[in-house]
Amino acid sequence: MTADASVKPELRANVPDALTLATELIRAPSVTPDSGGALEIVARRLEAFGYHVERLTFDSGGIPIPNIYARIGTGAPNLCFAGHVDVVPEGDPAHWLHGPFAGTVEDGKLFGRGAVDMKGAVAAFLAAALAHGRPETGSLSFLITGDEEGPALDGTVKVVEWLKEKGEVIDHCVLGEPTNPQAMGDAFKVGRRGSLSGILTVKGVQGHVAYPHLADNPIPRLLKLVGELTSAPLDHGSDFFPPSNLEVVSIDVGNPVFNLIPAEATARFNVRFNDLYSLETLKSEIIRRIDGAGLTYDLEFQPGASQSFLTAPGPFVELVADAVEAETGRRPEASTSGGTSDARFIKDICPVVEFGLVGQTMHKVDEATPVADLEALTRIYSRIIARYFATFA
């Protein structure tokens, strides 16, 4: 990749490639919520190339969480890259072919925790942005958090609040989550389903199984309520989303023996829902279904719920798809499947599209990305940057 003329001559020869950056980031063991120095690596690289870096630490859960927002340029439009450097735990290192934080390259692959999710994408966009240099018109920015894989209470959501308070405007955002199921060019995300979790509880009376008339078993009633929840589909999908889906993920009574009727039974469930529901209308539908059983129950919806969203088709979505197709020869599917991401926060301030690496090994032992994919992603991001300012500036 050739550095843009706007990069200072003394820095042009020192523009790092994505493999160098990704290896450096993997070797910083940033298991959430510990950033492991990875954010400082990004911050220092950006500062060396003229970015103004804001180091933002938030602490609502008792653990200080670092984040950065960095920008070069002051004018509009402002194209932002968002991502995270925290990773899930590595498990037993002995199960890894290479050390999980060694950043080893073997047989054309970069191994290490975060190679796919998502230090590789952070490195690719960093390499592309540094090579592009300062935009002649407009701005480039980075929103990088250390709190995505955990509770996500003090990460992107807090940075978005800070941006609003400061009057800092982001016009469009690319988020680097791994979006491709099998190969580069498979898919990009133009939205995400909402997520709502709940705990359903039925109370009874504990007693001996040989004397059921002296007890009240809550399990049959709980099973009837669960049946009401799951007996019919929530919907059949919409133009851009698959059908909403409710999954019961556990039924618990805390009873290790066979001669005791439990005093309480609980069911936990999660709904991944589309744009046919809001959080309030979905909650109402769940209550309506449960009430149909005519039984007494307790229902507690859990914090951290998120609303579905869609980045509508338009020039920005087409620009990203065009860049992917130009590099891979394949038109990516506009997808809204999968879990949640920090896009659920960013969508409150600007249109956001997600595109990153192939996700097959994310969160697995021997997480790895082909170096060729990392290089292709860098070129895709370079195309996005160049076309963005040619289109919107």
C-alpha positions in Angstrom: 0.0 0.0 0.0 1.4 3.4 -1.0 1.4 6.2 1.6 -0.6 9.3 0.7 1.3 12.5 -0.1 -0.3 14.1 2.9 1.8 12.0 5.2 4.8 13.9 6.4 7.9 12.9 4.4 9.8 12.0 7.6 7.0 9.6 8.6 6.2 8.2 5.2 8.9 5.5 5.3 7.7 4.6 8.8 4.1 3.8 8.1 3.6 0.4 9.7 1.8 -2.4 8.0 -1.2 -4.2 9.5 0.7 -7.4 10.3 3.3 -5.4 12.4 0.5 -3.6 14.2 -1.6 -6.6 14.8 1.3 -8.6 16.2 2.2 -5.7 18.5 -1.4 -5.5 19.7 -1.7 -9.3 20.3 1.4 -9.3 22.4 -0.3 -6.9 24.8 -2.5 -9.3 26.8 -5.7 -7.2 27.1 -8.1 -9.7 28.6 -11.2 -7.6 29.5 -11.3 -5.4 31.5 -7.5 -5.1 31.6 -6.4 -3.2 28.5 -2.9 -4.7 28.9 -1.3 -1.6 27.3 -2.9 -2.3 23.9 -4.8 1.1 23.9 -1.6 2.9 24.6 0.0 1.2 21.5 -2.8 2.6 19.4 -2.7 6.0 21.0 1.0 6.5 20.6 0.9 5.4 17.0 -1.8 7.9 16.2 -0.1 10.7 18.1 3.1 10.1 16.2 1.2 10.8 12.9 -0.5 14.0 14.1 -3.8 12.8 15.7 -5.1 14.5 18.7 -5.8 11.7 21.2 -8.3 11.9 24.1 -7.7 9.3 26.8 -11.0 8.7 28.4 -11.4 6.6 31.6 -14.8 5.7 33.1 -15.5 3.8 36.3 -19.1 3.0 37.0 -18.5 -0.7 38.0 -15.5 -0.3 40.4 -12.9 -0.9 37.7 -11.4 2.0 35.7 -11.9 1.3 32.0 -9.7 3.1 29.5 -10.9 4.3 26.1 -9.5 6.6 23.4 -11.0 9.0 20.9 -8.5 10.3 18.4 -9.0 12.7 15.5 -7.0 14.3 12.7 -8.5 17.2 11.0 -11.2 19.5 12.3 -13.7 19.8 9.4 -16.6 17.8 8.1 -17.2 15.1 7.2 -15.7 13.0 10.0 -15.3 9.3 9.2 -14.7 7.3 12.3 -13.4 3.8 12.8 -14.6 2.1 15.9 -13.3 -1.0 17.6 -12.1 -2.7 20.7 -8.8 -4.1 21.9 -10.1 -6.1 24.9 -10.3 -9.8 24.3 -12.0 -12.8 25.9 -9.9 -15.0 28.3 -7.5 -17.5 26.5 -8.4 -20.5 28.7 -5.6 -23.0 29.3 -2.5 -21.8 27.4 -1.3 -25.4 27.1 -4.2 -26.1 24.7 -2.8 -23.5 22.2 -0.5 -24.5 19.4 1.3 -21.2 20.0 1.2 -18.9 23.0 -2.1 -17.0 23.0 -0.3 -13.7 23.3 2.8 -14.6 21.3 1.6 -13.2 18.0 3.2 -16.0 16.0 3.1 -16.2 12.2 3.1 -19.7 10.8 2.0 -21.1 7.5 0.7 -17.7 6.4 -1.5 -17.2 9.5 -1.2 -14.8 12.4 -2.1 -16.7 15.7 -3.2 -15.1 18.9 -6.1 -14.0 21.0 -7.7 -11.1 19.3 -6.3 -11.8 15.9 -9.8 -11.9 14.5 -11.9 -10.3 17.3 -10.7 -7.7 16.7 -7.1 -6.5 17.0 -6.6 -7.5 13.4 -9.2 -5.1 12.2 -7.9 -2.3 14.5 -4.5 -2.8 13.0 -5.8 -2.9 9.4 -7.7 0.4 9.8 -4.8 2.0 11.6 -2.4 1.0 8.8 -4.8 2.3 6.2 -5.5 5.6 8.0 -1.8 6.3 8.7 -0.9 5.7 5.1 -3.8 8.0 3.9 -2.6 10.8 6.2 -4.5 14.0 7.0 -7.6 14.4 4.7 -7.4 17.5 2.6 -11.1 18.1 3.6 -12.7 16.5 6.5 -11.5 14.4 9.3 -10.5 10.8 10.3 -11.1 9.6 13.8 -10.8 6.5 16.0 -13.1 5.4 18.8 -11.4 2.4 20.5 -12.5 0.9 23.8 -11.2 -1.6 26.3 -14.7 -2.7 27.4 -16.6 -4.6 24.6 -16.2 -8.2 25.6 -17.3 -7.6 29.2 -20.3 -5.7 30.6 -19.7 -2.8 28.1 -20.8 -0.3 30.8 -17.8 2.0 30.6 -16.7 1.6 27.0 -18.3 2.8 23.7 -21.5 3.8 25.4 -19.7 6.2 27.7 -17.6 7.6 24.9 -20.7 8.3 22.8 -22.1 10.2 25.8 -18.9 12.2 26.0 -19.0 13.0 22.3 -22.5 14.3 22.7 -21.6 16.5 25.6 -18.6 17.9 23.7 -20.6 18.5 20.6 -18.2 16.3 18.7 -19.8 15.2 15.4 -19.1 11.9 13.7 -20.8 11.7 10.3 -20.3 8.0 9.5 -18.7 5.1 11.2 -17.0 1.8 10.2 -16.9 -0.8 13.0 -14.4 -3.6 12.5 -16.2 -6.6 14.0 -15.6 -9.9 12.1 -18.5 -10.1 9.7 -17.5 -12.7 7.1 -18.7 -16.3 7.9 -16.5 -18.1 5.5 -14.4 -15.8 3.3 -13.5 -12.2 2.8 -16.4 -10.5 0.9 -19.2 -12.7 2.3 -21.1 -10.1 4.3 -21.2 -6.8 6.1 -23.5 -5.7 8.8 -26.0 -3.0 8.2 -27.9 -3.5 11.4 -28.3 -5.7 14.4 -31.2 -7.4 16.2 -32.2 -6.2 19.6 -31.6 -8.3 22.7 -33.9 -8.7 25.7 -33.3 -11.1 28.6 -35.7 -12.1 31.4 -36.1 -14.3 34.5 -39.4 -16.0 35.1 -40.0 -17.3 38.6 -42.8 -19.4 40.1 -43.0 -19.9 43.8 -44.4 -23.0 45.5 -44.2 -24.8 48.9 -41.3 -27.1 49.7 -42.1 -30.6 50.9 -41.4 -34.3 50.9 -42.2 -36.0 47.6 -44.0 -38.8 49.5 -46.5 -36.2 50.9 -47.3 -34.0 47.9 -50.5 -32.8 49.5 -48.4 -30.9 52.0 -46.4 -29.2 49.4 -46.9 -27.2 46.2 -44.6 -28.1 43.2 -43.9 -25.0 41.1 -42.3 -26.9 38.3 -45.4 -27.9 36.3 -46.7 -24.4 36.5 -43.4 -23.0 35.3 -43.3 -25.4 32.4 -46.8 -24.3 31.4 -45.7 -20.7 31.4 -42.6 -21.6 29.3 -45.0 -23.4 26.9 -47.0 -20.2 26.5 -43.9 -18.3 25.7 -42.6 -20.7 23.1 -45.8 -22.1 21.5 -45.9 -19.7 18.5 -43.3 -17.7 16.6 -43.0 -14.1 17.6 -43.1 -13.0 14.0 -42.0 -14.2 10.5 -39.2 -11.6 9.9 -39.2 -8.3 8.1 -37.6 -6.8 5.0 -34.1 -6.6 6.5 -34.3 -8.9 9.5 -34.8 -12.7 10.1 -37.6 -13.7 12.5 -37.4 -12.8 16.1 -36.3 -15.7 18.3 -36.9 -16.5 21.9 -34.7 -19.1 23.5 -35.1 -20.5 27.0 -31.5 -20.9 28.2 -32.0 -22.5 31.6 -34.7 -23.9 34.0 -33.4 -24.1 37.5 -34.7 -25.3 40.9 -31.4 -25.8 42.7 -32.5 -29.3 43.8 -29.7 -31.9 44.0 -31.9 -34.7 45.5 -34.9 -36.9 44.5 -37.1 -36.7 47.6 -37.7 -33.0 47.8 -40.3 -30.8 46.1 -38.6 -27.5 45.5 -40.0 -24.2 46.8 -39.2 -22.2 43.7 -38.5 -22.7 40.0 -37.0 -20.2 37.6 -36.6 -20.0 33.8 -34.1 -17.7 32.1 -34.7 -16.6 28.5 -33.3 -14.3 25.8 -35.0 -12.8 22.8 -33.1 -11.6 19.7 -35.7 -9.5 18.0 -36.1 -7.5 14.7 -37.5 -4.2 13.8 -41.1 -5.3 14.1 -40.7 -4.7 17.9 -39.5 -2.0 20.2 -38.3 -3.0 23.7 -41.7 -1.9 25.1 -43.9 -3.7 22.6 -41.8 -6.9 23.0 -42.1 -6.8 26.8 -45.9 -6.3 26.4 -46.1 -9.4 24.1 -44.1 -11.5 26.5 -46.4 -10.5 29.4 -49.5 -11.1 27.2 -48.4 -14.6 26.4 -47.5 -15.5 30.0 -50.8 -14.0 31.3 -52.6 -16.4 29.0 -51.8 -19.3 31.3 -53.8 -17.7 34.2 -51.1 -18.4 36.7 -49.2 -16.4 39.3 -45.6 -15.6 38.5 -42.8 -13.1 38.9 -41.0 -11.7 35.8 -37.9 -9.6 35.9 -36.4 -8.1 32.7 -32.7 -7.8 32.9 -30.6 -4.6 32.4 -28.5 -4.2 29.3 -31.3 -4.7 26.8 -30.8 -3.2 23.3 -33.0 -2.1 20.5 -32.7 -3.4 17.0 -31.5 -0.9 14.4 -30.9 -0.6 10.7 -28.5 1.6 8.7 -30.8 2.3 5.7 -29.6 1.6 2.2 -27.9 4.7 0.7 -24.6 6.2 -0.5 -22.5 5.2 2.6 -23.7 1.6 2.6 -23.1 1.3 -1.2 -19.6 2.8 -0.7 -18.6 0.1 1.7 -20.1 -2.6 -0.4 -18.3 -1.2 -3.5 -15.0 -1.2 -1.7 -15.4 -4.8 -0.6 -16.4 -5.9 -4.1 -13.5 -4.0 -5.7 -11.0 -5.9 -3.6 -12.6 -9.3 -3.3 -14.6 -9.6 -6.5 -17.6 -10.5 -4.4 -20.6 -8.3 -3.5 -21.1 -8.7 0.3 -24.5 -9.6 1.6 -26.1 -6.9 3.7 -26.6 -8.8 6.9 -28.4 -8.1 10.3 -27.7 -11.5 11.8 -25.6 -12.5 14.7 -25.2 -11.1 18.2 -24.9 -7.5 19.4 -22.0 -5.2 19.0 -21.0 -1.7 20.0 -22.8 -0.5 16.9 -25.9 -0.5 19.1 -24.4 2.6 20.8 -22.9 4.3 17.8 -26.1 4.2 15.8 -27.4 6.9 18.2 -25.0 9.5 16.7 -24.4 8.4 13.1 -24.9 5.8 10.5 -22.7 2.7 11.2 -21.6 -0.2 9.0 -19.6 -3.2 10.2 -16.9 -5.0 8.2 -14.0 -7.0 9.4 -12.2 -10.4 9.1 -13.5 -13.9 8.8 -15.0 -15.0 12.1 -14.6 -18.7 12.2 -11.9 -18.8 14.9 -13.0 -15.9 17.1 -13.1 -16.8 20.8 -11.5 -20.2 20.0 -8.3 -21.8 21.0 -5.7 -21.0 18.3 -7.6 -18.0 17.1 -5.9 -17.0 13.8 -6.3 -15.0 10.6 -4.6 -15.5 7.3 -2.1 -12.8 6.7 -3.5 -12.4 3.2 -6.9 -11.6 4.8 -5.3 -9.0 7.0 -3.7 -7.4 4.0 -6.9 -7.5 2.0 -8.8 -5.9 4.8 -6.2 -3.1 4.9 -6.7 -2.5 1.2 -10.5 -2.5 1.7 -10.3 0.1 4.4 -8.0 2.2 2.3 -10.6 2.1 -0.5 -13.3 3.1 1.9 -11.3 6.1 3.2 -10.4 7.3 -0.3 -13.9 6.9 -1.7 -15.5 8.4 1.4 -13.8 11.8 1.1 -14.2 11.8 -2.7 -18.0 11.2 -2.1 -18.9 13.2 1.0 -16.3 15.9 1.3 
